[in-house]
Amino acid sequence: MARVVIDANVWVSAAFRKTSYKAILKVFREQHEVYISSQIKEEMLSLPGYLESKLTKDKVEFLKVNIFGELLKECILMEPQQKLKICRDVKDNMYLSLCLEIRADVLITGDKDLIEIKKEELNKAGLGFLKIVSPGGFLKLKINRQQK
């Protein structure tokens, strides 16, 4: 079973992109551990209100009920002790900090600022074990399901 962190942009895009939706389903079907911090949870819970002017009412309702209402309950809440500063988009460091804290196997994101971080930078930050992949990349990924 892998330890997984899912970027908020993937949760939101699951309402209108099949690839993101399938990636999230794969995570839960394969019973991987999904982690979230209070900072990430706060960001995610604020999104439906923010998105009401950008998405249809049905898609916002889908997010509220299916994604934020049900799936977030399945996530393990963990607070990072260390605050990393390696991503060019400062707010994305909260994902990397959580990944370091839980020794995540995978970070699923559609954010280029995270995807384009060089392996050397990840190694320097103690994240050499982390795979940062898009939802499509996660669907292709073979994960060792043994416990750590």
KALINVEN-V928032 format. One line per field, one symbol per residue. ss: DSSP state (~ for helix, > for strand, _ for the rest). phi: phi as a letter, one per 20 degrees, with the letter a starting at -180 (. if undefined). burial: b if it has 9 or more other ideal C-beta (glycine too) atoms within 8 Angstrom, else e. A space follows every 10 residues. Layout:
ss: ???
phi: ???
burial: ???
This chain:
ss: __>>>>_~~~ ~~~____~~~ ~~~~~~~~~_ __>>>>_~~~ ~~~~~~~~~~ ~_____~~~~ ~~~~~~~~~~ ~~~~_>>___ _________~ ~~~~~~~~~~ ~~___>>>__ _~~~~___~~ ~~~~______ >>>_~~~~~~ ________
phi: .eecddfgff gffffbcgff ffffgfgffe lfeddbdfff fgfffefgff egeddfgfff fgffeeeffd fffeeeebdf eddfbcefeg ffffffffgf gelfebdebd efgefeffgf ffgfendfee ddcfgffffe fedfeffe
burial: bbbbbbbbbb bbbbbebebb bbbbebbbeb ebebbbbeeb bebbeebbee bbeebeeebb ebbbbebbbe bbeebebbeb eeebebbeee ebbbbbbbbb bbbbbbbbbb bebbbebeee bbbebebeeb ebbbbeebbe bebeeeee
